[in-house]
Amino acid sequence: MDKQTQVTLIDELLELHDSRTPYLDGDWERPALNRYLSTDVFARERERIFTRRPHIVAHVSELPGPGDFRTLKSGGRPLLLTRDESGHVRAFYNVCRHRGAKLVREEQGCQHRFSCPYHAWTWNNIGELIAVPHEKTGFPGLNRGEFGLKQIACQEYAGWIWVKLDSESDIDVASHLGDLGPEVLAMDAGDHVIASTTVRDTAANWKILVEGGIESYHFRVAHKNTIAPLFLDNLSTYQFFGSHIRSVLPRATIAELQTQGDDAKDLGKHANVLYTLFPGSQFLMQEDHFVWIQGTPISPDRTVLRISTMIPRKADTEDLRSYWLKHHEFTNITLEEDFVLGEDIQSGMSSGANEHLNFGRFEGALARFNALVEDALN
């Protein structure tokens, strides 16, 4: 983020702090519960959002060299990511073209060919079929070129590996990011590595979990035993960049900048910045590292979360290992408070106690986010 943007955001927050008012939108909203419960809505979200939009599935450090691979699920589909001998990243469906078995069962590793555990049809890591047992007898006239692994549009950009599930070749991450692109590039994610990762199977709709991160109304109560003393009560600001969001959560120390000049206005030292990339990843920026929160929707009431502490590559040393692990542990403790509440909300929706939720005027980002989802569905 450039210096002038930092100064502008800090001045906006200081003005809100001085006037003792949160960032307010025009009115409060009452979203229907069906959007969090309906299997039909979820199916449309998966097909029209998670299938049609570019989204991050891995960090480049997870495929560091030729021959490396990783398997995962995205949009309900099994994927195989590979890095070939030229260093190019490719994405395929992790499905055998013979009888449809899962081709690779391991989560990650390094190999240049993949042999199906069912009948040993074998492909190389650029997706070419290279071996078929008893081929001449069982499959006379087989054209191997027609049975390459089914490829998915994939792009390595800004330190991340992105896919677009409804296409083999059409993906443009820069256009997808739009005006937020320069700030995503400035994160320098490609020069970071994953210090530690926690995977959590969460009994909540993916939208509830996004909503929990884009408002600060809950900080004073939900995080009273962890981060609440570090932040101002119910004070934050947000901006939409197309379908993406930048939220700024000022720490209590920002008040010290009231009498400081612009040179002293360093947003990283006095606020947390949360980038929500529609639809599946969030980046929580800290002063010396950032946290990647990846949500993979499984069903209307289930989301698999992957929380990774991202650190500068040059800081990945044995001496600092315990330091980063403590950061990761504290992040997990804090986020767990949000995730448990998300599960509580999901379980309470079917009780009949409420007909809708309520988003206050200082929770406007939630209403805007849900409007984006509705637009994508329609």
C-alpha positions, 0 to 999 in steps of 0.5 A, spaced: 500 500 500 502 506 497 504 512 503 498 516 500 493 511 501 496 509 508 495 517 510 488 517 507 486 511 511 489 513 518 486 520 517 479 517 516 480 513 522 482 519 526 476 523 524 472 517 526 475 517 533 475 524 534 467 524 533 466 518 537 462 515 531 463 508 527 463 508 520 456 508 518 452 506 512 445 509 510 440 503 514 441 497 517 439 490 513 435 484 515 438 478 511 434 472 510 436 465 513 435 461 507 441 464 504 445 460 509 441 454 509 438 452 502 442 446 499 439 450 492 442 456 494 449 453 496 449 449 489 448 455 485 454 459 489 458 453 487 456 453 480 456 460 479 461 463 484 466 458 486 466 455 479 466 461 474 471 465 478 479 465 479 481 463 486 487 461 490 488 454 491 495 454 493 501 458 495 507 457 490 512 455 496 507 449 496 510 447 489 517 449 489 521 445 484 520 441 478 516 434 479 512 437 485 505 436 486 499 437 491 492 434 491 486 438 494 479 439 493 476 446 490 468 447 488 467 440 490 472 437 485 478 433 486 484 437 483 492 435 482 497 441 481 503 439 478 510 443 476 513 441 470 520 440 468 520 447 465 517 450 472 510 451 469 504 450 474 499 446 471 492 444 474 488 437 472 482 434 475 485 428 480 481 423 476 483 417 472 481 417 464 480 410 464 474 408 470 474 415 474 478 413 480 482 418 484 489 418 480 493 421 486 492 419 493 498 422 496 496 430 499 503 432 496 510 430 494 515 430 488 514 425 482 514 426 474 509 420 473 502 418 476 500 411 475 492 410 477 492 405 483 486 401 480 489 399 473 496 403 472 494 407 466 499 412 467 500 420 465 506 424 466 506 431 470 504 435 463 498 430 463 500 426 457 497 419 457 504 415 457 502 408 459 496 403 458 497 396 461 495 391 455 493 396 451 493 393 444 489 387 446 484 391 450 483 398 447 485 397 440 486 403 436 486 407 442 488 415 441 492 416 447 492 424 445 484 424 447 485 421 454 490 426 457 488 428 464 483 433 464 486 440 464 483 446 468 485 454 467 491 455 472 495 461 473 501 463 477 500 470 479 503 474 485 506 469 489 499 464 489 496 459 484 490 460 482 485 456 478 478 457 474 474 451 474 470 452 468 475 453 463 481 450 460 485 456 458 481 462 460 484 465 466 486 473 467 487 474 475 490 481 474 483 483 471 479 479 476 483 483 482 482 490 478 484 496 482 486 492 488 491 488 484 497 493 486 496 492 493 496 484 492 502 485 488 505 489 494 504 483 499 510 480 496 507 473 497 512 470 492 518 472 497 514 468 503 513 461 505 508 458 510 511 457 517 505 453 520 498 451 517 492 449 521 486 446 518 479 446 521 473 443 519 467 448 521 460 447 521 458 453 518 456 456 512 462 460 508 459 466 508 458 467 516 465 466 516 467 471 511 462 476 515 465 474 522 472 478 519 469 484 516 466 488 522 469 490 528 462 491 532 464 484 536 471 485 538 470 488 545 465 482 547 467 476 543 475 477 543 475 480 550 480 475 553 485 476 547 485 482 542 480 486 544 484 491 549 489 492 543 483 495 538 478 501 539 471 499 540 467 498 534 471 502 529 473 500 522 473 502 515 472 498 509 472 499 501 470 495 496 474 494 489 469 490 485 468 484 488 474 484 493 474 488 500 479 492 504 478 492 511 482 496 516 482 495 523 485 500 527 489 499 534 488 503 540 495 506 538 493 510 532 490 515 537 498 517 538 498 519 531 493 525 532 499 530 533 504 527 528 506 529 521 504 524 515 511 521 515 509 518 522 503 515 519 505 508 518 498 503 517 502 497 518 504 499 525 497 502 528 492 497 524 491 490 521 489 490 514 484 485 512 484 483 504 478 479 502 478 476 495 472 474 493 470 468 493 475 464 497 481 467 501 483 472 506 489 476 508 490 478 515 496 483 514 500 484 521 507 488 522 512 483 520 508 477 517 501 476 514 496 470 515 492 467 509 485 464 511 482 460 506 475 457 506 473 451 502 465 450 502 463 443 503 456 444 504 451 449 506 453 448 513 460 446 513 466 449 511 474 447 511 478 452 513 486 453 512 489 458 516 497 459 514 502 464 517 506 467 512 513 469 513 518 473 509 523 467 506 529 470 509 526 470 516 525 462 516 530 461 520 531 456 526 532 461 531 526 464 529 522 458 529 519 458 536 517 466 535 513 464 528 510 458 532 507 463 537 504 468 533 501 462 529 498 459 536 495 466 538 492 467 531 489 460 532 486 462 539 483 468 536 480 466 530 477 460 534 473 465 538 470 467 531 469 460 528 465 457 535 461 463 534 460 462 527 458 455 528 453 457 534 450 462 529 449 456 524 446 451 529 441 457 531 438 458 524 434 452 524 431 453 531 425 458 529 428 463 534 429 468 528 426 469 521 432 473 519 439 476 521 440 483 523 446 487 520 447 494 523 449 501 520 456 499 522 456 492 519 455 495 512 460 491 509 456 485 511 450 487 507 455 489 501 458 482 501 451 479 501 449 483 495 455 481 491 453 474 492 446 475 490 449 479 484 453 473 482 448 468 483 443 472 479 
